[in-house]
Amino acid sequence: MAKILITGGAGFIGSNIARELVEDGHEVIIFDPFIQYVSPFETDLHVPLTKRFEGIVHKVIIERGDARYVRDVHRILEKYKPEYVIHLAAMPISTISNVFIGEAIDCTMLSTSHLLEAIKDIGGVKRFIYTSSSMVYGDFKYTPVDEEHPKNPKDLYGGAKLAGEILTQAYGRRFGIEYVIIRPSAVYGPTDMNKRVSQIFVENALKGKELVLEGPDTRLDFTNVKDTAHGFVLAMFSENAKNEVFNITSGDAKSLRELVAIIREIIPDLKVIEKPFNSAMPERGTLDISKAKRLLGFEPKYNLKEGIKEYIEFLKQHHKQ
Ligand SMILES: NC(=O)c1ccc[n+]([C@@H]2O[C@H](COP(=O)([O-])OP(=O)(O)OC[C@H]3O[C@@H](n4cnc5c(N)ncnc54)[C@H](O)[C@@H]3O)[C@@H](O)[C@H]2O)c1
């Protein structure tokens, strides 16, 4: 049994990692200030935060705390002395990272430096798992994109994530802090509340609203959150993962049009509007997950069709009355 601290652990991905770890018998400490990025008045669906921890809320330790504040970080590490730190805390949405730039820099870069500095000073952490993003690559020059693809982030979100990777590696080299860097992409599934494209499409489809496809042929490596969470768990414990970088995705990008076709099989009456691709966003596609398969034994279990079906079922139960 290991003791694991998850920063940003009350979030969408963090809560799924926490569930898998608790079910495997590990001790989990969640460190999170419970930030809400989308106004509760703007969401069509009522998905309480407690849903994320249904059945496990009494099996994890949940501590309010903010990694922007160095004292909070020291306090939590000294109090619990975790063996592993999974660092998910960040401004998690690319679009608003370019608007709330101060918050994005502080939550993504400053938080990472506070964590690394505290781990260096306090010691005892066997491995630091840093959450990056496929947005560090910028426009994909080829697909599938492997971990060595050039890094040309096109916005603040990708830039801040890449800065965090570099800091993690520098602390690793200089102070011997063992790390793993994980690059997820387009994660979807129950309890996401950040209005990413899959959530917007499914919510709108259920409400009879229009689905606006900005660049219908845009391809994203949609990944079910349970597969993402399992990838983190494998990377945390695997000997082979030491100081490595991994793409953790489904490895099978689908276009927005394909996503809509899947939704239409379940909700036939869809109103769809097609618009040109927003060139401020990077052109993406499939990520190469062969390294994660080879070194971690990572095998995504969900295809998009199964995942979206399950997601729609979940959302149907959580419409606001
Ligand atoms: N969801 C995706 O598609 C995706 C893709 C690539 C990378 N990521 C990264 O994965 C991580 C988790 O994303 P998510 O989708 O679960 O988002 P989320 O918003 O559901 O979770 C993020 C959590 O981090 C917390 N947090 C933010 N700033 C913090 C701080 N300063 N100190 C402590 N906690 C803080 C928030 O309160 C929130 O609970 C983020 O780093 C995000 O950038 C997500």
The ligand as an SDF file (V2000), in Angstrom:
LIG
                    3D

 44 48  0  0  0  0  0  0  0  0999 V2000
   -9.1720   17.0920  -19.3650 N   0  0  0  0  0  0  0  0  0  0  0  0
   -8.3250   17.1060  -20.4060 C   0  0  0  0  0  0  0  0  0  0  0  0
   -8.7290   16.8920  -21.5540 O   0  0  0  0  0  0  0  0  0  0  0  0
   -6.8500   17.3420  -20.1670 C   0  0  0  0  0  0  0  0  0  0  0  0
   -5.9690   17.1480  -21.2460 C   0  0  0  0  0  0  0  0  0  0  0  0
   -4.5980   17.3830  -21.0320 C   0  0  0  0  0  0  0  0  0  0  0  0
   -4.1560   17.7600  -19.7820 C   0  0  0  0  0  0  0  0  0  0  0  0
   -5.0580   17.9400  -18.7740 N   0  0  0  0  0  0  0  0  0  0  0  0
   -4.5370   18.3700  -17.4610 C   0  0  0  0  0  0  0  0  0  0  0  0
   -4.9720   17.4610  -16.4640 O   0  0  0  0  0  0  0  0  0  0  0  0
   -5.1130   18.1500  -15.2170 C   0  0  0  0  0  0  0  0  0  0  0  0
   -6.4800   17.9030  -14.6270 C   0  0  0  0  0  0  0  0  0  0  0  0
   -7.4740   18.4010  -15.5190 O   0  0  0  0  0  0  0  0  0  0  0  0
   -9.0150   18.0940  -15.3290 P   0  0  0  0  0  0  0  0  0  0  0  0
   -9.5740   17.8880  -16.6840 O   0  0  0  0  0  0  0  0  0  0  0  0
   -9.2130   17.0540  -14.2880 O   0  0  0  0  0  0  0  0  0  0  0  0
   -9.5430   19.5090  -14.8170 O   0  0  0  0  0  0  0  0  0  0  0  0
  -10.4270   19.8650  -13.5080 P   0  0  0  0  0  0  0  0  0  0  0  0
  -10.7420   21.3160  -13.5750 O   0  0  0  0  0  0  0  0  0  0  0  0
  -11.5690   18.9360  -13.3980 O   0  0  0  0  0  0  0  0  0  0  0  0
   -9.4210   19.5960  -12.3210 O   0  0  0  0  0  0  0  0  0  0  0  0
   -8.3770   20.4920  -11.9970 C   0  0  0  0  0  0  0  0  0  0  0  0
   -8.3470   20.6220  -10.4920 C   0  0  0  0  0  0  0  0  0  0  0  0
   -7.1820   21.3670  -10.1330 O   0  0  0  0  0  0  0  0  0  0  0  0
   -7.5320   22.1930   -9.0610 C   0  0  0  0  0  0  0  0  0  0  0  0
   -6.5670   23.2930   -8.9930 N   0  0  0  0  0  0  0  0  0  0  0  0
   -6.4430   24.3240   -9.8430 C   0  0  0  0  0  0  0  0  0  0  0  0
   -5.4910   25.1750   -9.4190 N   0  0  0  0  0  0  0  0  0  0  0  0
   -4.9870   24.6370   -8.2800 C   0  0  0  0  0  0  0  0  0  0  0  0
   -3.9950   25.0480   -7.3660 C   0  0  0  0  0  0  0  0  0  0  0  0
   -3.3480   26.2080   -7.5270 N   0  0  0  0  0  0  0  0  0  0  0  0
   -3.7070   24.2420   -6.2910 N   0  0  0  0  0  0  0  0  0  0  0  0
   -4.3790   23.0780   -6.1110 C   0  0  0  0  0  0  0  0  0  0  0  0
   -5.3500   22.6330   -6.9520 N   0  0  0  0  0  0  0  0  0  0  0  0
   -5.6540   23.4310   -8.0140 C   0  0  0  0  0  0  0  0  0  0  0  0
   -8.9450   22.6540   -9.3680 C   0  0  0  0  0  0  0  0  0  0  0  0
   -9.6260   23.1060   -8.2080 O   0  0  0  0  0  0  0  0  0  0  0  0
   -9.5570   21.3810   -9.9550 C   0  0  0  0  0  0  0  0  0  0  0  0
  -10.2150   20.6060   -8.9640 O   0  0  0  0  0  0  0  0  0  0  0  0
   -4.8100   19.6210  -15.5020 C   0  0  0  0  0  0  0  0  0  0  0  0
   -3.4520   19.8580  -15.2190 O   0  0  0  0  0  0  0  0  0  0  0  0
   -5.0550   19.7240  -17.0030 C   0  0  0  0  0  0  0  0  0  0  0  0
   -4.3490   20.7970  -17.5780 O   0  0  0  0  0  0  0  0  0  0  0  0
   -6.3760   17.7470  -18.9330 C   0  0  0  0  0  0  0  0  0  0  0  0
  1  2  1  0
  2  3  2  0
  2  4  1  0
  4  5  1  0
  4 44  2  0
  5  6  2  0
  6  7  1  0
  7  8  2  0
  8  9  1  0
  8 44  1  0
  9 10  1  0
  9 42  1  0
 10 11  1  0
 11 12  1  0
 11 40  1  0
 12 13  1  0
 13 14  1  0
 14 15  2  0
 14 16  1  0
 14 17  1  0
 17 18  1  0
 18 19  2  0
 18 20  1  0
 18 21  1  0
 21 22  1  0
 22 23  1  0
 23 24  1  0
 23 38  1  0
 24 25  1  0
 25 26  1  0
 25 36  1  0
 26 27  1  0
 26 35  1  0
 27 28  2  0
 28 29  1  0
 29 30  1  0
 29 35  2  0
 30 31  1  0
 30 32  2  0
 32 33  1  0
 33 34  2  0
 34 35  1  0
 36 37  1  0
 36 38  1  0
 38 39  1  0
 40 41  1  0
 40 42  1  0
 42 43  1  0
M  CHG  2   8   1  16  -1
M  END
$$$$
